[in-house]
């Protein structure tokens, strides 16, 4: 598989991982508001989960950036798309999208 296409696929996996994380954070916040039981009882567990998410997503983003750069050096134009997606993923890690979810608009996917 070419490095540029692999870079795009890895960035898309990172975006899916980020989507599932924000969905889980929204569910936890919604359960705390409504008073339902959640899996995260302690705040320390939630903080550790958030830090782990950021480290894994940044690692995925950097891997995608690396593969996109290799593709560009080998004169593959598709590597530009991988680089752009990895930079967007790197920036999106630090934005808390789960705060903007509305209960009526988001489907909960298991």
C-alpha positions in Angstrom: 0.0 0.0 0.0 1.3 3.4 -0.8 2.4 5.6 2.0 0.1 8.5 1.0 -3.0 6.3 1.1 -1.8 4.7 4.4 -1.4 8.2 5.8 -5.0 9.1 4.9 -6.4 5.9 6.4 -4.5 6.3 9.6 -5.8 9.9 9.9 -9.3 8.7 9.3 -8.9 6.1 12.1 -7.8 8.9 14.3 -10.9 10.9 13.5 -13.1 7.9 14.2 -11.3 7.4 17.5 -11.8 11.1 18.4 -15.5 10.8 17.5 -16.0 7.8 19.8 -14.1 9.6 22.6 -16.3 12.7 22.4 -19.4 10.5 22.2 -18.3 8.8 25.4 -17.5 12.1 27.1 -20.9 13.4 26.2 -22.6 10.3 27.6 -20.7 10.6 30.8 -21.6 14.3 31.2 -25.2 13.6 30.4 -25.3 10.7 32.9 -23.8 12.9 35.6 -26.5 15.6 35.0 -29.4 13.1 35.0 -28.0 11.2 38.0 -27.5 7.8 36.2 -24.7 5.5 37.1 -21.5 5.9 35.1 -18.5 3.7 34.6 -16.1 6.4 35.7 -16.7 6.8 39.4 -13.6 8.7 40.3 -12.4 11.9 38.8 -8.8 10.5 38.7 -10.0 7.8 36.3 -11.7 10.4 34.0 -8.6 12.5 34.0 -6.4 9.5 33.2 -8.7 8.5 30.4 -8.6 12.0 28.9 -4.8 12.1 29.0 -4.6 8.7 27.4 -6.9 9.8 24.6 -4.8 12.8 23.9 -1.6 10.9 23.8 -2.9 8.2 21.5 -4.6 10.6 19.2 -1.5 12.8 19.0 0.6 9.7 18.3 -1.8 8.7 15.5 -1.6 12.2 14.1 2.2 12.2 14.1 2.3 8.8 12.4 0.0 10.0 9.7 2.1 13.2 9.3 5.3 11.1 9.0 3.8 8.8 6.4 2.4 11.8 4.4 5.9 13.4 4.5 7.5 10.2 3.2 4.9 10.1 0.4 5.6 13.7 -0.6 9.3 13.0 -0.7 8.6 10.1 -3.0 6.7 12.5 -5.3 3.2 11.2 -4.5 0.7 14.1 -4.6 -1.8 12.1 -2.4 0.5 12.7 0.6 -0.6 16.3 0.8 -4.1 15.1 1.7 -2.6 12.9 4.4 -0.6 15.8 5.8 -3.6 18.1 5.9 -5.7 15.5 7.6 -3.0 14.8 10.2 -2.6 18.5 11.0 -6.4 18.9 11.3 -6.5 15.9 13.6 -3.6 17.3 15.7 -5.5 20.6 16.2 -8.8 18.9 16.8 -7.4 16.9 19.8 -7.4 20.0 21.9 -11.0 21.1 21.1 -13.7 19.7 23.4 -16.4 18.9 20.8 -18.5 16.9 23.3 -19.6 20.1 24.9 -21.4 21.1 21.7 -23.4 18.0 21.3 -27.1 18.3 21.6 -29.2 15.5 23.0 -31.7 15.7 20.1 -29.1 15.8 17.3 -26.6 13.0 18.0 -27.3 9.4 17.6 -25.6 7.2 20.2 -23.9 4.4 18.3 -22.8 1.3 20.3 
